[in-house]
Amino acid sequence: EVQLVESGGGLIQPGGSLGLSCAVSGFTVSFNYMAWVRQAPGKGLEWVSVIYTDGTSYYADSVKGRFTISRDNSKNTLVLQMNSLRAEDTAVYYCARDVSAGDYIFDHWGQGTLVTVSS
Amino acid sequence: IQMTQSPSSLSASVGDRVTITCRASQPFTTSLNWYQQKPGKAPKLLIYAASSLQSGVPSRFSGSGSGTDFTLTINSLQPEDFATYYCQQSYITPGFGQGTRLEMK
């Protein structure tokens, strides 16, 4: 059974840093394109970042230079390191698998982890 | 590419047929996908590549379209279908529509 479980969310002050993890079971993270998608409270979905199987990564303009996506292959986990956090980064963060390897068809999602950026 | 969904909200009854539209700011040939999201839950893939039904999704859901105009149709609405629906394009980087909230009349 495929499962994605995010962790690491919480309350953080503006300017702070936070690392999110997405522990995956049922498939190998490093063999798949993986993404982070976020949803601000009461708002729609916003793609954040993607990492390809070859390690290439892309970011939304809103997080470029502040967020870093990576993998921990030993733990079969996707990671999102978030620095210089802003109030507008407040959202539920979901990890998702791109089953199409580049066509961004997200077939499996985690349950999400809430990040609140506030003083 | 910007995706615009219409309507933003929709009231319907069990058994109704509903159609949600997604319009792109420019034509594209990569995948157009549809997701369903219920409150407090993760999105669920319904349709990919405009018209392909994801495994396990009921056949009352269907998708069509190409270029800039796409539609999601739900035939014979069931109580569990009341949710928010998002379209998503995959041109270069993925982008979502603003969502359509489907409410019970």
Interface residues (C-beta under 8 A of the other chain):
Chain A: A35 V37 G44 L45 E46 W47 V50 Y58 A60 Y94 S100 D103 Y104 I105 F106 D107 W109 G110 Q111 G112
Chain B: T30 S31 N33 Y35 Q37 K41 A42 P43 K44 L45 Y48 A49 Q54 Y86 Q88 S90 T93 P94 G95 F96 G97 Q98 G99
